[in-house]
């Protein structure tokens, strides 16, 4: 069973990795907007989701993902799917 701390750490790490790879000097938190602040494209979002699904061996429902904007939103959707 996935606990919130592990989920939070994974989502924050993956989002921060993206920022670091793209030379963005942003410190990611739960309130960070994945699209506006981090600058994720739709392809980036899909890769992030795929990474989470692989890491936790879960499937994130596509219907729930439509409303994901922040890192916190993604944590909540991931927890709900676990």
N, CA, C and O of each residue as an XYZ file, in Angstrom:
328
protein
N       0.847     -1.182      0.000
C       0.000      0.000      0.000
C       0.895      1.249      0.000
O       1.868      1.339      0.748
N       0.546      2.171     -0.832
C       1.293      3.418     -0.987
C       0.912      4.387      0.131
O      -0.267      4.626      0.389
N       1.932      4.938      0.787
C       1.622      5.950      1.793
C       1.888      7.337      1.211
O       2.614      7.493      0.229
N       1.289      8.323      1.836
C       1.336      9.692      1.301
C       2.761     10.244      1.245
O       3.107     10.945      0.295
N       3.573      9.947      2.222
C       4.937     10.480      2.244
C       5.739      9.954      1.052
O       6.432     10.722      0.385
N       5.648      8.655      0.783
C       6.357      8.080     -0.368
C       5.850      8.680     -1.675
O       6.630      8.993     -2.574
N       4.540      8.832     -1.762
C       3.940      9.416     -2.966
C       4.396     10.857     -3.147
O       4.806     11.254     -4.237
N       4.324     11.623     -2.092
C       4.731     13.026     -2.142
C       6.189     13.148     -2.558
O       6.525     13.963     -3.417
N       7.055     12.344     -1.956
C       8.476     12.395     -2.288
C       8.719     12.057     -3.755
O       9.532     12.706     -4.414
N       8.022     11.049     -4.271
C       8.220     10.640     -5.658
C       7.759     11.720     -6.632
O       8.472     12.041     -7.582
N       6.577     12.281     -6.406
C       6.052     13.310     -7.305
C       6.945     14.546     -7.256
O       7.273     15.114     -8.298
N       7.339     14.965     -6.062
C       8.227     16.127     -5.938
C       9.567     15.873     -6.621
O      10.100     16.752     -7.299
N      10.107     14.676     -6.443
C      11.398     14.336     -7.061
C      11.299     14.351     -8.583
O      12.164     14.909     -9.258
N      10.255     13.742     -9.118
C      10.106     13.694    -10.573
C       9.907     15.090    -11.167
O      10.480     15.404    -12.211
N       9.106     15.922    -10.516
C       8.894     17.292    -11.000
C      10.181     18.106    -10.883
O      10.510     18.883    -11.780
N      10.906     17.931     -9.785
C      12.167     18.653     -9.601
C      13.199     18.196    -10.630
O      13.955     19.014    -11.154
N      13.236     16.892    -10.921
C      14.149     16.370    -11.946
C      13.895     17.040    -13.285
O      14.835     17.392    -13.997
N      12.621     17.218    -13.628
C      12.280     17.882    -14.885
C      12.828     19.312    -14.884
O      13.447     19.745    -15.856
N      12.602     20.027    -13.808
C      13.092     21.411    -13.707
C      14.611     21.460    -13.846
O      15.155     22.295    -14.568
N      15.280     20.561    -13.147
C      16.737     20.550    -13.183
C      17.257     20.225    -14.587
O      18.230     20.829    -15.038
N      16.624     19.286    -15.274
C      17.045     18.918    -16.635
C      16.851     20.060    -17.620
O      17.576     20.159    -18.609
N      15.880     20.916    -17.355
C      15.566     22.006    -18.273
C      16.046     23.364    -17.753
O      15.542     24.414    -18.150
N      17.022     23.315    -16.864
C      17.666     24.537    -16.342
C      16.670     25.546    -15.770
O      16.827     26.753    -15.953
N      15.670     25.057    -15.094
C      14.718     25.950    -14.436
C      15.129     26.066    -12.972
O      15.246     25.058    -12.275
N      15.340     27.264    -12.518
C      15.756     27.474    -11.131
C      14.515     27.617    -10.254
O      14.257     28.679     -9.687
N      13.773     26.556    -10.155
C      12.524     26.537     -9.420
C      12.605     25.453     -8.355
O      13.047     24.338     -8.632
N      12.186     25.772     -7.156
C      12.112     24.786     -6.083
C      10.671     24.303     -6.045
O       9.767     25.067     -5.707
N      10.455     23.053     -6.388
C       9.112     22.482     -6.519
C       8.516     22.188     -5.145
O       9.180     21.652     -4.258
N       7.233     22.557     -4.996
C       6.471     22.246     -3.781
C       5.100     21.731     -4.213
O       4.805     21.655     -5.406
N       4.269     21.381     -3.240
C       2.940     20.872     -3.579
C       2.087     21.918     -4.293
O       1.196     21.559     -5.063
N       2.336     23.180     -4.056
C       1.523     24.223     -4.689
C       2.036     24.616     -6.076
O       1.404     25.422     -6.759
N       3.158     24.063     -6.495
C       3.738     24.392     -7.801
C       2.812     23.949     -8.923
O       2.367     22.802     -8.954
N       2.523     24.861     -9.840
C       1.691     24.575    -11.008
C       2.559     23.888    -12.065
O       3.562     24.440    -12.517
N       2.158     22.683    -12.445
C       2.960     21.886    -13.381
C       3.035     22.508    -14.772
O       4.050     22.373    -15.455
N       1.989     23.177    -15.190
C       1.965     23.751    -16.534
C       2.560     25.153    -16.561
O       3.464     25.432    -17.348
N       2.055     26.035    -15.706
C       2.482     27.431    -15.748
C       3.870     27.662    -15.155
O       4.685     28.372    -15.744
N       4.139     27.072    -14.007
C       5.429     27.318    -13.346
C       6.537     26.395    -13.844
O       7.644     26.841    -14.147
N       6.225     25.108    -13.923
C       7.243     24.143    -14.347
C       7.400     24.161    -15.864
O       8.495     23.952    -16.386
N       6.293     24.415    -16.566
C       6.357     24.472    -18.025
C       6.235     23.123    -18.709
O       6.720     22.936    -19.825
N       5.580     22.181    -18.032
C       5.399     20.868    -18.647
C       4.504     20.964    -19.876
O       3.492     21.665    -19.862
N       4.876     20.267    -20.924
C       4.015     20.121    -22.095
C       3.120     18.917    -21.862
O       3.304     18.194    -20.883
N       2.169     18.693    -22.729
C       1.298     17.528    -22.576
C       2.110     16.234    -22.640
O       1.794     15.273    -21.939
N       3.133     16.200    -23.459
C       3.998     15.022    -23.538
C       4.774     14.840    -22.228
O       4.919     13.719    -21.741
N       5.266     15.930    -21.667
C       5.972     15.863    -20.384
C       5.063     15.324    -19.286
O       5.483     14.510    -18.465
N       3.809     15.786    -19.278
C       2.849     15.326    -18.276
C       2.633     13.826    -18.428
O       2.592     13.104    -17.431
N       2.496     13.353    -19.649
C       2.297     11.920    -19.881
C       3.509     11.123    -19.420
O       3.356     10.043    -18.850
N       4.708     11.639    -19.657
C       5.917     10.956    -19.198
C       5.987     10.928    -17.672
O       6.399      9.927    -17.087
N       5.590     12.009    -17.036
C       5.570     12.072    -15.577
C       4.576     11.047    -15.025
O       4.873     10.331    -14.069
N       3.418     10.991    -15.628
C       2.390     10.039    -15.209
C       2.878      8.607    -15.409
O       2.695      7.759    -14.536
N       3.493      8.340    -16.543
C       4.025      7.008    -16.815
C       5.087      6.620    -15.783
O       5.130      5.477    -15.329
N       5.927      7.561    -15.425
C       6.951      7.303    -14.409
C       6.314      6.947    -13.072
O       6.767      6.027    -12.392
N       5.265      7.671    -12.694
C       4.573      7.376    -11.434
C       3.887      6.012    -11.491
O       3.938      5.247    -10.528
N       3.254      5.713    -12.611
C       2.594      4.421    -12.753
C       3.604      3.283    -12.641
O       3.342      2.273    -11.989
N       4.748      3.451    -13.274
C       5.794      2.433    -13.210
C       6.363      2.311    -11.802
O       6.561      1.203    -11.303
N       6.622      3.435    -11.169
C       7.238      3.424     -9.845
C       6.361      2.747     -8.803
O       6.857      2.022     -7.940
N       5.056      2.986     -8.886
C       4.144      2.465     -7.878
C       3.277      1.308     -8.374
O       2.438      0.804     -7.628
N       3.469      0.885     -9.612
C       2.706     -0.219    -10.203
C       1.201      0.025    -10.073
O       0.455     -0.807     -9.557
N       0.788      1.189    -10.558
C      -0.619      1.583    -10.526
C      -1.010      2.109    -11.908
O      -0.159      2.324    -12.771
N      -2.298      2.307    -12.097
C      -2.809      2.956    -13.306
C      -3.586      4.185    -12.867
O      -4.544      4.089    -12.099
N      -3.166      5.335    -13.362
C      -3.863      6.572    -13.026
C      -5.015      6.774    -14.005
O      -4.793      6.809    -15.216
N      -6.243      6.909    -13.501
C      -7.410      7.083    -14.371
C      -7.329      8.380    -15.174
O      -7.139      9.458    -14.612
N      -7.472      8.264    -16.471
C      -7.357      9.421    -17.367
C      -8.373     10.504    -17.017
O      -8.083     11.691    -17.168
N      -9.550     10.116    -16.554
C     -10.579     11.101    -16.191
C     -10.137     11.973    -15.026
O     -10.463     13.159    -14.984
N      -9.403     11.405    -14.086
C      -8.935     12.164    -12.933
C      -7.797     13.112    -13.300
O      -7.595     14.125    -12.632
N      -7.063     12.793    -14.342
C      -5.892     13.580    -14.714
C      -6.243     14.906    -15.370
O      -5.427     15.827    -15.384
N      -7.442     15.010    -15.908
C      -7.852     16.230    -16.597
C      -7.838     17.452    -15.674
O      -7.652     18.578    -16.136
N      -8.032     17.233    -14.381
C      -8.105     18.345    -13.444
C      -6.806     18.586    -12.692
O      -6.753     19.444    -11.811
N      -5.762     17.845    -13.026
C      -4.476     18.003    -12.346
C      -3.775     19.246    -12.871
O      -3.522     19.371    -14.069
N      -3.465     20.161    -11.965
C      -2.713     21.366    -12.318
C      -1.433     21.474    -11.489
O      -0.372     21.825    -12.005
N      -1.550     21.170    -10.213
C      -0.411     21.348     -9.312
C       0.213     20.006     -8.939
O      -0.345     18.938     -9.193
N       1.369     20.102     -8.337
C       2.029     18.906     -7.811
C       1.119     18.245     -6.775
O       0.999     17.021     -6.747
N       0.488     19.040     -5.934
C      -0.436     18.510     -4.928
C      -1.602     17.762     -5.547
O      -2.014     16.720     -5.039
N      -2.140     18.291     -6.648
C      -3.226     17.604     -7.357
C      -2.760     16.233     -7.835
O      -3.491     15.249     -7.720
N      -1.554     16.171     -8.365
C      -1.029     14.911     -8.872
C      -0.792     13.923     -7.732
O      -1.001     12.722     -7.898
N      -0.364     14.416     -6.596
C      -0.196     13.545     -5.421
C      -1.551     12.946     -5.033
O      -1.651     11.746     -4.778
N      -2.582     13.779     -4.989
C      -3.916     13.306     -4.600
C      -4.445     12.259     -5.585
O      -4.994     11.242     -5.161
N      -4.290     12.487     -6.865
C      -4.762     11.536     -7.879
C      -3.991     10.218     -7.759
O      -4.567      9.139     -7.900
N      -2.694     10.316     -7.499
C      -1.871      9.117     -7.354
C      -2.302      8.336     -6.108
O      -2.425      7.112     -6.151
N      -2.526      9.035     -5.023
C      -2.972      8.359     -3.790
C      -4.327      7.681     -3.998
O      -4.547      6.572     -3.511
N      -5.202      8.321     -4.696
C      -6.539      7.770     -4.951
C      -6.449      6.492     -5.794
O      -7.242      5.568     -5.611
N      -5.491      6.443     -6.708
C      -5.350      5.276     -7.598
C      -4.651      4.101     -6.924
O      -4.761      2.960     -7.372
N      -3.933      4.392     -5.849
C      -3.131      3.324     -5.202
C      -3.982      2.389     -4.373
O      -3.461      1.449     -3.772
